[in-house]
């Protein structure tokens, strides 16, 4: 199926995959130790995007952080604070789990932190997986590119938190690996007009959630409105 989006370009979503980035309780909830301003208010848009991909039978990858208590696997700028006792997306904790708005339907499924830290991909649903990323970008030292190519994916669609760090790095890493990129402007926290222009400059397509769901097709749009965000 091919649709024309708001930017005037025809798209075929059959080779698309959704990447959700760091949509974990510690980063999203207002009382979380790593709360990223503005992320919680964008959860409905992120959830609609995920629901649309599920309804369309297209792959969804949740890219997550897991910081060991000694800080040894964190970025250099965060190691000291974690080693000093800051507990941020600590493996196995409630704060490290996917926010319920993005978690697969049914509830109760927790991240298998041992498998994820060992580099495995955790299946969460028929076409849905979690993957641990050890740095800002989703492709650095992960199996993401191989997983996507095995599935026949040529385009990645990016939502999550927060643009200046992990989404931006992931967008550039995807482009470097010759994936087409779609940036969902109303489903990424701390994004701003110049950032969108710079994404377009490297060939990324910028859509809003409504345009994304229209491109995915009628079933995706219907399903994406059926599940409340909680």
GUPARO-305374 format. One record per residue (C-alpha): residue in three letters; residue number from 1; x, y, z. Coordinates in Angstrom, 2 decimals. Layout:
// residues N
+------+-----+---------+---------+---------+
: type : seq :      xx :      yy :      zz :
+------+-----+---------+---------+---------+
:  ALA : NUM :       X :       Y :       Z :
...
+------+-----+---------+---------+---------+
***
This chain:
// residues 230
+------+-----+---------+---------+---------+
: type : seq :      xx :      yy :      zz :
+------+-----+---------+---------+---------+
:  UNK :   1 :    0.00 :    0.00 :    0.00 :
:  UNK :   2 :    1.31 :    3.45 :   -0.89 :
:  UNK :   3 :    0.13 :    6.74 :    0.61 :
:  UNK :   4 :    1.03 :   10.39 :    0.07 :
:  UNK :   5 :    2.04 :   12.12 :    3.29 :
:  UNK :   6 :    1.94 :   15.77 :    4.27 :
:  UNK :   7 :    5.36 :   16.43 :    2.76 :
:  UNK :   8 :    4.01 :   15.35 :   -0.64 :
:  UNK :   9 :    6.09 :   12.18 :   -0.88 :
:  UNK :  10 :    4.61 :    8.77 :   -1.67 :
:  UNK :  11 :    5.55 :    6.11 :    0.85 :
:  UNK :  12 :    5.28 :    2.33 :    1.05 :
:  UNK :  13 :    5.40 :    1.25 :    4.72 :
:  UNK :  14 :    5.80 :   -2.47 :    4.05 :
:  UNK :  15 :    9.52 :   -2.30 :    4.89 :
:  UNK :  16 :    9.19 :   -0.06 :    7.94 :
:  UNK :  17 :   10.04 :   -0.74 :   11.60 :
:  UNK :  18 :    9.33 :    1.42 :   14.63 :
:  UNK :  19 :   12.14 :    2.24 :   17.07 :
:  UNK :  20 :   11.01 :    3.48 :   20.49 :
:  UNK :  21 :   13.89 :    4.98 :   22.42 :
:  UNK :  22 :   14.28 :    5.04 :   26.21 :
:  UNK :  23 :   10.54 :    5.13 :   26.97 :
:  UNK :  24 :   11.19 :    3.73 :   30.44 :
:  UNK :  25 :    9.61 :    4.69 :   33.74 :
:  UNK :  26 :   12.69 :    6.39 :   35.20 :
:  UNK :  27 :   12.90 :    8.73 :   32.21 :
:  UNK :  28 :    9.18 :    9.34 :   31.73 :
:  UNK :  29 :    7.42 :    9.59 :   35.08 :
:  UNK :  30 :    7.41 :   12.92 :   36.87 :
:  UNK :  31 :    8.94 :   11.36 :   40.00 :
:  UNK :  32 :   11.58 :    9.39 :   38.12 :
:  UNK :  33 :   15.27 :    9.94 :   38.91 :
:  UNK :  34 :   16.02 :   10.74 :   35.29 :
:  UNK :  35 :   12.81 :   12.50 :   34.25 :
:  UNK :  36 :   13.05 :   14.11 :   30.83 :
:  UNK :  37 :   10.81 :   17.16 :   30.66 :
:  UNK :  38 :    7.98 :   16.91 :   28.17 :
:  UNK :  39 :    8.23 :   13.17 :   27.58 :
:  UNK :  40 :    5.16 :   12.19 :   29.61 :
:  UNK :  41 :    2.90 :   14.54 :   27.67 :
:  UNK :  42 :    3.95 :   12.90 :   24.39 :
:  UNK :  43 :    3.09 :    9.37 :   25.53 :
:  UNK :  44 :   -0.28 :    9.36 :   23.72 :
:  UNK :  45 :    1.43 :   10.07 :   20.40 :
:  UNK :  46 :    4.09 :    7.42 :   21.05 :
:  UNK :  47 :    1.41 :    4.91 :   22.01 :
:  UNK :  48 :   -0.59 :    5.66 :   18.86 :
:  UNK :  49 :    2.50 :    5.04 :   16.75 :
:  UNK :  50 :    3.20 :    1.73 :   18.48 :
:  UNK :  51 :   -0.44 :    0.69 :   18.18 :
:  UNK :  52 :   -0.42 :    1.50 :   14.50 :
:  UNK :  53 :    2.64 :   -0.64 :   13.85 :
:  UNK :  54 :    1.19 :   -3.54 :   15.82 :
:  UNK :  55 :   -2.07 :   -3.35 :   13.89 :
:  UNK :  56 :   -0.20 :   -3.25 :   10.59 :
:  UNK :  57 :    1.87 :   -6.30 :   11.58 :
:  UNK :  58 :    5.11 :   -4.33 :   11.28 :
:  UNK :  59 :    8.17 :   -4.69 :   13.54 :
:  UNK :  60 :    8.56 :   -2.70 :   16.76 :
:  UNK :  61 :   11.89 :   -2.49 :   18.60 :
:  UNK :  62 :   12.07 :   -0.96 :   22.06 :
:  UNK :  63 :   15.61 :    0.29 :   22.66 :
:  UNK :  64 :   16.36 :    0.55 :   26.37 :
:  UNK :  65 :   19.06 :    1.61 :   28.81 :
:  UNK :  66 :   20.15 :   -0.50 :   31.80 :
:  UNK :  67 :   22.76 :    1.03 :   34.09 :
:  UNK :  68 :   24.64 :   -1.31 :   36.40 :
:  UNK :  69 :   24.82 :   -0.01 :   40.00 :
:  UNK :  70 :   28.58 :    0.58 :   39.74 :
:  UNK :  71 :   28.12 :    2.77 :   36.66 :
:  UNK :  72 :   30.57 :    0.69 :   34.64 :
:  UNK :  73 :   28.34 :    0.41 :   31.55 :
:  UNK :  74 :   27.07 :    4.00 :   31.57 :
:  UNK :  75 :   28.31 :    6.85 :   29.42 :
:  UNK :  76 :   31.36 :    8.50 :   30.90 :
:  UNK :  77 :   29.41 :   11.62 :   31.93 :
:  UNK :  78 :   27.03 :    9.53 :   34.10 :
:  UNK :  79 :   29.36 :    6.96 :   35.64 :
:  UNK :  80 :   30.37 :    8.92 :   38.72 :
:  UNK :  81 :   26.81 :    9.81 :   39.80 :
:  UNK :  82 :   25.59 :    6.22 :   39.38 :
:  UNK :  83 :   28.61 :    4.78 :   41.19 :
:  UNK :  84 :   27.87 :    7.28 :   44.00 :
:  UNK :  85 :   24.41 :    5.80 :   44.51 :
:  UNK :  86 :   22.07 :    7.28 :   41.91 :
:  UNK :  87 :   19.77 :    4.46 :   40.81 :
:  UNK :  88 :   18.74 :    5.09 :   37.20 :
:  UNK :  89 :   17.17 :    2.35 :   35.01 :
:  UNK :  90 :   18.82 :   -0.16 :   37.31 :
:  UNK :  91 :   18.50 :   -3.71 :   35.88 :
:  UNK :  92 :   15.40 :   -5.45 :   37.20 :
:  UNK :  93 :   13.92 :   -2.34 :   38.81 :
:  UNK :  94 :   10.44 :   -0.98 :   38.10 :
:  UNK :  95 :   12.08 :    2.21 :   36.86 :
:  UNK :  96 :   13.88 :    0.31 :   34.11 :
:  UNK :  97 :   10.68 :   -1.17 :   32.66 :
:  UNK :  98 :    8.93 :    0.12 :   29.57 :
:  UNK :  99 :    6.28 :    2.67 :   30.46 :
:  UNK : 100 :    2.86 :    0.96 :   30.40 :
:  UNK : 101 :    1.74 :    3.18 :   27.53 :
:  UNK : 102 :    4.36 :    1.60 :   25.28 :
:  UNK : 103 :    4.45 :   -1.91 :   26.71 :
:  UNK : 104 :    2.86 :   -4.67 :   24.63 :
:  UNK : 105 :   -0.87 :   -5.33 :   25.24 :
:  UNK : 106 :   -1.71 :   -7.71 :   28.05 :
:  UNK : 107 :    0.61 :   -6.33 :   30.71 :
:  UNK : 108 :    2.81 :   -8.19 :   33.16 :
:  UNK : 109 :    5.76 :   -8.69 :   30.83 :
:  UNK : 110 :    9.06 :   -7.49 :   32.27 :
:  UNK : 111 :   12.38 :   -6.91 :   30.61 :
:  UNK : 112 :   14.77 :   -9.85 :   30.90 :
:  UNK : 113 :   17.72 :   -7.75 :   31.96 :
:  UNK : 114 :   20.19 :  -10.63 :   32.12 :
:  UNK : 115 :   19.52 :  -11.61 :   28.50 :
:  UNK : 116 :   19.47 :   -8.00 :   27.33 :
:  UNK : 117 :   22.75 :   -7.13 :   29.03 :
:  UNK : 118 :   24.28 :  -10.22 :   27.40 :
:  UNK : 119 :   23.34 :   -8.81 :   23.97 :
:  UNK : 120 :   20.26 :  -10.92 :   23.29 :
:  UNK : 121 :   17.08 :   -9.61 :   21.71 :
:  UNK : 122 :   14.01 :  -10.22 :   23.89 :
:  UNK : 123 :   10.78 :  -11.04 :   22.07 :
:  UNK : 124 :    7.82 :   -9.18 :   23.55 :
:  UNK : 125 :    5.16 :   -9.96 :   20.95 :
:  UNK : 126 :    4.59 :  -11.44 :   17.48 :
:  UNK : 127 :    6.55 :   -8.62 :   15.82 :
:  UNK : 128 :    7.93 :   -6.83 :   18.86 :
:  UNK : 129 :   11.29 :   -6.95 :   20.64 :
:  UNK : 130 :   13.41 :   -5.21 :   23.25 :
:  UNK : 131 :   17.10 :   -4.51 :   22.79 :
:  UNK : 132 :   19.66 :   -3.03 :   25.19 :
:  UNK : 133 :   21.78 :   -0.20 :   23.85 :
:  UNK : 134 :   24.97 :    0.58 :   25.77 :
:  UNK : 135 :   25.36 :    4.15 :   24.50 :
:  UNK : 136 :   23.28 :    7.00 :   23.06 :
:  UNK : 137 :   22.63 :    5.49 :   19.64 :
:  UNK : 138 :   20.59 :    2.38 :   19.00 :
:  UNK : 139 :   23.05 :    0.93 :   16.50 :
:  UNK : 140 :   26.27 :    1.24 :   18.50 :
:  UNK : 141 :   27.50 :   -2.21 :   19.67 :
:  UNK : 142 :   24.04 :   -3.77 :   19.20 :
:  UNK : 143 :   22.51 :   -6.31 :   16.81 :
:  UNK : 144 :   19.86 :   -3.84 :   15.66 :
:  UNK : 145 :   21.07 :   -3.43 :   12.07 :
:  UNK : 146 :   21.32 :   -7.19 :   11.57 :
:  UNK : 147 :   17.89 :   -7.77 :   13.11 :
:  UNK : 148 :   16.33 :   -5.15 :   10.86 :
:  UNK : 149 :   17.93 :   -6.48 :    7.69 :
:  UNK : 150 :   16.88 :  -10.04 :    8.54 :
:  UNK : 151 :   13.29 :   -8.76 :    8.69 :
:  UNK : 152 :   13.64 :   -6.95 :    5.36 :
:  UNK : 153 :   13.40 :   -3.51 :    6.95 :
:  UNK : 154 :   14.65 :   -0.58 :    4.91 :
:  UNK : 155 :   13.13 :    2.31 :    6.85 :
:  UNK : 156 :   13.20 :    3.04 :   10.58 :
:  UNK : 157 :   10.63 :    5.26 :   12.27 :
:  UNK : 158 :   11.87 :    6.99 :   15.42 :
:  UNK : 159 :    9.93 :    8.01 :   18.56 :
:  UNK : 160 :   10.94 :    8.42 :   22.19 :
:  UNK : 161 :   13.21 :   10.43 :   24.47 :
:  UNK : 162 :   14.98 :   12.75 :   24.21 :
:  UNK : 163 :   16.01 :   14.22 :   20.87 :
:  UNK : 164 :   19.33 :   15.93 :   21.73 :
:  UNK : 165 :   20.80 :   12.65 :   22.97 :
:  UNK : 166 :   19.56 :    9.23 :   21.90 :
:  UNK : 167 :   17.02 :    9.84 :   19.11 :
:  UNK : 168 :   19.36 :   12.20 :   17.27 :
:  UNK : 169 :   22.29 :    9.78 :   17.53 :
:  UNK : 170 :   20.08 :    6.91 :   16.37 :
:  UNK : 171 :   18.83 :    8.90 :   13.37 :
:  UNK : 172 :   22.39 :    9.61 :   12.24 :
:  UNK : 173 :   23.56 :    6.05 :   12.86 :
:  UNK : 174 :   20.63 :    4.71 :   10.83 :
:  UNK : 175 :   21.46 :    7.05 :    7.97 :
:  UNK : 176 :   25.12 :    5.96 :    8.09 :
:  UNK : 177 :   23.95 :    2.36 :    7.64 :
:  UNK : 178 :   21.82 :    3.25 :    4.62 :
:  UNK : 179 :   18.44 :    2.94 :    6.28 :
:  UNK : 180 :   15.77 :    5.44 :    5.33 :
:  UNK : 181 :   14.60 :    7.37 :    8.38 :
:  UNK : 182 :   11.25 :    8.79 :    9.46 :
:  UNK : 183 :   11.25 :   11.21 :   12.39 :
:  UNK : 184 :    7.88 :   11.49 :   14.14 :
:  UNK : 185 :    7.97 :   15.13 :   15.21 :
:  UNK : 186 :    5.18 :   15.05 :   17.81 :
:  UNK : 187 :    6.37 :   11.81 :   19.45 :
:  UNK : 188 :    9.96 :   12.73 :   20.37 :
:  UNK : 189 :   10.62 :   14.83 :   23.46 :
:  UNK : 190 :   12.81 :   17.95 :   23.42 :
:  UNK : 191 :   12.77 :   18.25 :   19.64 :
:  UNK : 192 :   12.86 :   21.70 :   18.05 :
:  UNK : 193 :   12.51 :   23.26 :   14.57 :
:  UNK : 194 :   16.22 :   23.44 :   13.73 :
:  UNK : 195 :   16.60 :   19.77 :   14.64 :
:  UNK : 196 :   13.82 :   18.84 :   12.23 :
:  UNK : 197 :   15.47 :   20.89 :    9.49 :
:  UNK : 198 :   18.80 :   19.16 :   10.12 :
:  UNK : 199 :   17.12 :   15.75 :    9.96 :
:  UNK : 200 :   15.60 :   16.69 :    6.61 :
:  UNK : 201 :   19.05 :   17.83 :    5.46 :
:  UNK : 202 :   20.40 :   14.29 :    5.83 :
:  UNK : 203 :   17.43 :   12.81 :    3.98 :
:  UNK : 204 :   15.09 :   11.92 :    6.85 :
:  UNK : 205 :   11.35 :   12.32 :    6.32 :
:  UNK : 206 :    9.54 :   14.27 :    9.04 :
:  UNK : 207 :    5.94 :   13.26 :    9.79 :
:  UNK : 208 :    3.49 :   13.82 :   12.61 :
:  UNK : 209 :    1.62 :   10.92 :   14.18 :
:  UNK : 210 :   -1.49 :   11.47 :   12.08 :
:  UNK : 211 :    0.51 :   11.35 :    8.85 :
:  UNK : 212 :    2.33 :    8.25 :   10.07 :
:  UNK : 213 :   -0.91 :    6.40 :   10.81 :
:  UNK : 214 :   -2.37 :    7.44 :    7.46 :
:  UNK : 215 :    0.69 :    5.98 :    5.75 :
:  UNK : 216 :    0.35 :    2.73 :    7.70 :
:  UNK : 217 :   -3.25 :    2.30 :    6.55 :
:  UNK : 218 :   -6.83 :    2.33 :    7.91 :
:  UNK : 219 :   -6.45 :   -0.66 :   10.25 :
:  UNK : 220 :   -3.47 :    0.96 :   11.94 :
:  UNK : 221 :   -5.34 :    4.20 :   12.52 :
:  UNK : 222 :   -8.33 :    2.42 :   14.05 :
:  UNK : 223 :   -6.26 :    0.23 :   16.36 :
:  UNK : 224 :   -4.09 :    3.11 :   17.49 :
:  UNK : 225 :   -7.09 :    4.89 :   19.00 :
:  UNK : 226 :   -8.46 :    1.83 :   20.78 :
:  UNK : 227 :   -6.02 :    1.48 :   23.70 :
:  UNK : 228 :   -6.00 :    4.07 :   26.50 :
:  UNK : 229 :   -2.70 :    5.45 :   27.74 :
:  UNK : 230 :   -2.09 :    4.65 :   31.39 :
+------+-----+---------+---------+---------+
***
